[in-house]
Amino acid sequence: MRHLSVTLVCENADHEEQARSVVAEANEVLVQEVGIVLDIKASVRGRVSSWKPLAALHELKEIIPAPETDLVVCFVRDPPSRKAAKQLLSVVTMQEFLAVIDDTWRRYIVLWHWHPAVLRHEVYHAFIPTNEHSGCGLMSSISAARFFPFTPPVILKQYLCEEDRDVVLRYKWRKFDEEPFAPRGGAEDMR
Ligand SMILES: [Zn+2]
C-alpha cells in the first residue's frame, strides 16, 4: 500500500470537515483500484480566490511554498455569485474547471468540485506521465459533464480504465520531492 501524505488547505472548520469526508470516500476506491491511500497529515487555513487554474495554483504555492507532504490539496468553495457566472460560462464554452493539478511537480491540487471521483482523477494525474487525457474511463476529458446550467456536473465514468491503471501502478512509487517523469533510466524499478 502506498501511503501519500496530504496537506489540506481549507477556508474554515466546516469546509475541512467536508473535505475530510471527500478524502475518506476517495480512499475507499483508491485503495481498491491501485493500492494508494491518502493520509491527511496537516491542515492549513487558507483559500485561493482565482478561478483560473494556473493563477489558482500559483496562489496555492504561495500559501504552501515548501510542502512537507507528498500532496497539497486545496478545497475551494465558490461564492454564490461566482458560481452562477461559472455555470453560465460553462454552458457557453462547454468546459469548466472542476479541479487542477500542477504540471511540474504534480503535487498541488485545487478542487472546486468536491467530489471523490474528481479528487481521484487529479491524484491519478500525479502518477501518469502524459498531461493529456486518455480516451477511456475516469481519465478521459469528458468524464464530467453538466447537462443543465444550474445542476451540478455529473461524473460519467467513475473508474480507471485498464490501460491507465497499468500506468498508475507503474509509477505508483514515484517520489514527490523530485520532478516526476524525468528520464532516469529504469522506470521498471519503480514497480
Ligand atoms: Zn484531468
Residues whose N, C-alpha, C, O or C-beta is under 5 A from the ligand:
A	BS01	ZN	none
